[in-house]
Amino acid sequence: MEIDGVFSGGGIKGLALIGAYEEVEAQGFTFNRVAGTSAGSIIAGLIASGYTSEEMKGVLAHIPYDTLLDSRTTWLPIPKQIAKWILLYWRLGLYKGKALEEWLRGLLESKGVYTFADLPKDSLKVVASDLSNGRLLVLPDDLVQYGIPIDSFPVAKAIRMSCSIPYFFEPVQLRSLEGTSVIADGGVLSNFPMWIFVKNDIKKRRPVLGITLSYKLKEHPKHSIKNGIQLFEALFETMKEAHDARYISRRHEKDIVFIPAENYVSTDFQLSDEKKDALIELGRISTKEFLKTWTY
């Protein structure tokens, strides 16, 4: 049976989405259209390109993710670790993100996918944030606002834009007729874009299954805010989740798999193979339990 799928962001916790996809396949469902933010955009992009869950595990589960963390070099006569934080001020991220984009490009090209012209029309939507213009982007659709042709735009670059975790990866500089825009992680504005396929007063084309790496709204613990760091963490998490949580609270929570991955850190790219496997299994089990009672 064909369904549409939406995948949330979550950094390295996105490995749980592979397990979810594995169970969806095992239950006989196939995705017609997919959408995602950040880590979810990677999973969505690979699904749209034709990857099975088994293939996805092969290329995502046991690679050394720290090889994707490409720091900039500097001529300053100071220790590398100190220089990295100084460069953060000027480059807006600890890591360049070029290694990430090249890795994504290789995965997609192995399936014959280079630009959005190589995918079925409207089969993939990824979310990014235009910080320069204060604008949420749904790619590739919103490229027309910048005078950029959709068909020739690289899919790997769109996913890289969606994965630009603030202060972690450098944001992407998108050059267009409007000038240069600074594009950051889609999770800044919408970490779980269920709204792309589920709209008020518009009949769905087919069942939509959402998979998110978070608590159900009523189960979300309160933030402990007793110092400046905790305040920043609470601000950032609220910024990522409040819009989507409000939408989910009103619409179709019955169509969403909630994967409780709170015991993992999104940016722990040195996660052990055992914990990676545990994350994948967590996603699979959570989805299996959900699908037992899903009424689509």
Secondary structure, DSSP 8 states (H G I E B T S, - for coil): -EEEEEE---GGGGHHHHHHHHHHHHTT-EEEEEEEETHHHHHHHHHHTT--HHHHHHHHSSS-GGGG-------SSS-HHHHHHHHHHHHSEEE--HHHHHHHHHHHHTTT--BGGGS-TTSEEEEEEETTTTEEEEETGGGGGGT--STTSBHHHHHHHHT--TEEE--EEEEETTEEEEEEEGGGT-SS-GGGT--TTS--SS-EEEEESS--GGG-------SHHHHHHHHHHHHHHHHHHHHHHHS-GGGEEE---TTS-TT-TT--HHHHHHHHHHHHHHHHHHHTS---
